[in-house]
Amino acid sequence: MPTHVITGAGSGIGAAVARRLHARGDDLVLHARSAGRAKELAADFPGARTLVGDLADPDRLSWALSHQSLPDRVDSLLHIAGVVDLGEVGELTPKTWRHQLDVNLLAPAELTRHFLPQLRASRGHVVFVNSGAGLNARAQWGAYAASKHGLKALADSLREEEHAGGVRVTSVYPGRTAGPMQAKVHQQESKDYDAGRWIDPESVATTVLMALDLPRDAEVNDLTVRPGPGTGR
Ligand SMILES: NC(=O)c1ccc[n+]([C@@H]2O[C@H](COP(=O)([O-])OP(=O)(O)OC[C@H]3O[C@@H](n4cnc5c(N)ncnc54)[C@H](OP(=O)(O)O)[C@@H]3O)[C@@H](O)[C@H]2O)c1
């Protein structure tokens, strides 16, 4: 069975992806921000292993991982965790910028560095759940969009570097997807939140699994997923 290391498996898109892979019997290594959160994930996904490390503190991730037993084999590394805080450039403080850059960009880079030896050995797959904001930056979205534009650059460089060695790299760019993050965005936009208007996390999970399951003669580089007709845009 393939082994998947997944961040963000406790909520939204990450939970949907983890549920699908768990249901088909794949081995899961679920990353959690704290020991308490890891315990909850272990209860939700029987048989899954967990790894603890705060993505908001990428400088300490390597140290945190060096004190835990890491999987010998990693077939895929799925970067799904993320944070958002809206605000105009004229208002955003360095703390708000840094938090989004740490969680959304530096932590994925650091986790990728850490697991690359296993990924190279298995000719594995790295998937980055990016965002439409990783392709277009709009008013209020500066810090988040910068972190996601950076994540696109990380994925594109990694793909070029690792392609010859057989590691596949995919970026998925979802539009607004129902869940706690979207509820927070609506709150910050002072808008009413209606989950039914946005993409179901299960649909984004389907695109991630499609990329993972594609035969090795092909690689999905970039996949844009927008809310369907009749829903919000
Ligand atoms: N929702 C959208 O509209 C949307 C659209 C485009 C792209 N995306 C991207 O899709 C991904 C998943 O979004 P979502 O809607 O599923 O978000 P979500 O429901 O808010 O889940 C975010 C996940 O990230 C984890 N996380 C946040 N900060 C962390 C930290 N410091 N250390 C470890 N884990 C941390 C959370 O952990 P806990 O479970 O412990 O809180 C949670 O599991 C994100 O990268 C997001 O940027 C979302």
Ligand as a Chemical Component Dictionary entry (heavy atoms), coordinates in Angstrom:
data_LIG
# 
_chem_comp.id                   LIG 
_chem_comp.type                 NON-POLYMER 
_chem_comp.pdbx_formal_charge   0 
_chem_comp.three_letter_code    LIG 
# 
loop_
_chem_comp_atom.comp_id 
_chem_comp_atom.atom_id 
_chem_comp_atom.alt_atom_id 
_chem_comp_atom.type_symbol 
_chem_comp_atom.charge 
_chem_comp_atom.model_Cartn_x 
_chem_comp_atom.model_Cartn_y 
_chem_comp_atom.model_Cartn_z 
_chem_comp_atom.pdbx_ordinal 
LIG N1  N1  N 0  -11.336 26.977 1.480  1  
LIG C1  C1  C 0  -11.095 27.631 0.363  2  
LIG O1  O1  O 0  -11.929 28.398 -0.136 3  
LIG C2  C2  C 0  -9.786  27.425 -0.342 4  
LIG C3  C3  C 0  -9.673  27.906 -1.659 5  
LIG C4  C4  C 0  -8.465  27.760 -2.328 6  
LIG C5  C5  C 0  -7.399  27.138 -1.700 7  
LIG N2  N2  N 1  -7.535  26.690 -0.422 8  
LIG C6  C6  C 0  -6.365  26.061 0.192  9  
LIG O2  O2  O 0  -6.720  24.720 0.473  10 
LIG C7  C7  C 0  -6.031  24.292 1.631  11 
LIG C8  C8  C 0  -7.029  23.698 2.624  12 
LIG O3  O3  O 0  -8.008  24.681 2.912  13 
LIG P1  P1  P 0  -9.314  24.322 3.779  14 
LIG O4  O4  O 0  -10.432 25.107 3.255  15 
LIG O5  O5  O -1 -9.440  22.847 3.890  16 
LIG O6  O6  O 0  -8.880  24.966 5.184  17 
LIG P2  P2  P 0  -9.283  24.583 6.692  18 
LIG O7  O7  O 0  -10.554 23.803 6.738  19 
LIG O8  O8  O 0  -9.181  25.858 7.445  20 
LIG O9  O9  O 0  -8.100  23.597 7.139  21 
LIG C9  C9  C 0  -6.786  24.084 7.257  22 
LIG C10 C10 C 0  -5.911  22.987 7.842  23 
LIG O10 O10 O 0  -4.579  23.537 8.012  24 
LIG C11 C11 C 0  -4.108  23.188 9.298  25 
LIG N3  N3  N 0  -3.199  24.190 9.843  26 
LIG C12 C12 C 0  -3.376  25.533 9.886  27 
LIG N4  N4  N 0  -2.356  26.116 10.553 28 
LIG C13 C13 C 0  -1.524  25.097 10.929 29 
LIG C14 C14 C 0  -0.306  25.061 11.662 30 
LIG N5  N5  N 0  0.254   26.171 12.164 31 
LIG N6  N6  N 0  0.282   23.852 11.863 32 
LIG C15 C15 C 0  -0.291  22.724 11.384 33 
LIG N7  N7  N 0  -1.448  22.697 10.698 34 
LIG C16 C16 C 0  -2.057  23.884 10.471 35 
LIG C17 C17 C 0  -5.365  23.148 10.161 36 
LIG O11 O11 O 0  -5.075  22.406 11.327 37 
LIG P3  P3  P 0  -6.183  22.204 12.488 38 
LIG O12 O12 O 0  -7.078  21.134 11.941 39 
LIG O13 O13 O 0  -5.395  21.791 13.666 40 
LIG O14 O14 O 0  -6.869  23.549 12.644 41 
LIG C18 C18 C 0  -6.381  22.502 9.225  42 
LIG O15 O15 O 0  -6.308  21.106 9.295  43 
LIG C19 C19 C 0  -5.270  25.501 2.150  44 
LIG O16 O16 O 0  -3.937  25.437 1.727  45 
LIG C20 C20 C 0  -5.978  26.669 1.508  46 
LIG O17 O17 O 0  -5.129  27.778 1.360  47 
LIG C21 C21 C 0  -8.711  26.812 0.264  48 
# 
loop_
_chem_comp_bond.comp_id 
_chem_comp_bond.atom_id_1 
_chem_comp_bond.atom_id_2 
_chem_comp_bond.value_order 
_chem_comp_bond.pdbx_ordinal 
LIG N1  C1  SING 1  
LIG C1  O1  DOUB 2  
LIG C1  C2  SING 3  
LIG C2  C3  SING 4  
LIG C2  C21 DOUB 5  
LIG C3  C4  DOUB 6  
LIG C4  C5  SING 7  
LIG C5  N2  DOUB 8  
LIG N2  C6  SING 9  
LIG N2  C21 SING 10 
LIG C6  O2  SING 11 
LIG C6  C20 SING 12 
LIG O2  C7  SING 13 
LIG C7  C8  SING 14 
LIG C7  C19 SING 15 
LIG C8  O3  SING 16 
LIG O3  P1  SING 17 
LIG P1  O4  DOUB 18 
LIG P1  O5  SING 19 
LIG P1  O6  SING 20 
LIG O6  P2  SING 21 
LIG P2  O7  DOUB 22 
LIG P2  O8  SING 23 
LIG P2  O9  SING 24 
LIG O9  C9  SING 25 
LIG C9  C10 SING 26 
LIG C10 O10 SING 27 
LIG C10 C18 SING 28 
LIG O10 C11 SING 29 
LIG C11 N3  SING 30 
LIG C11 C17 SING 31 
LIG N3  C12 SING 32 
LIG N3  C16 SING 33 
LIG C12 N4  DOUB 34 
LIG N4  C13 SING 35 
LIG C13 C14 SING 36 
LIG C13 C16 DOUB 37 
LIG C14 N5  SING 38 
LIG C14 N6  DOUB 39 
LIG N6  C15 SING 40 
LIG C15 N7  DOUB 41 
LIG N7  C16 SING 42 
LIG C17 O11 SING 43 
LIG C17 C18 SING 44 
LIG O11 P3  SING 45 
LIG P3  O12 DOUB 46 
LIG P3  O13 SING 47 
LIG P3  O14 SING 48 
LIG C18 O15 SING 49 
LIG C19 O16 SING 50 
LIG C19 C20 SING 51 
LIG C20 O17 SING 52 
# 
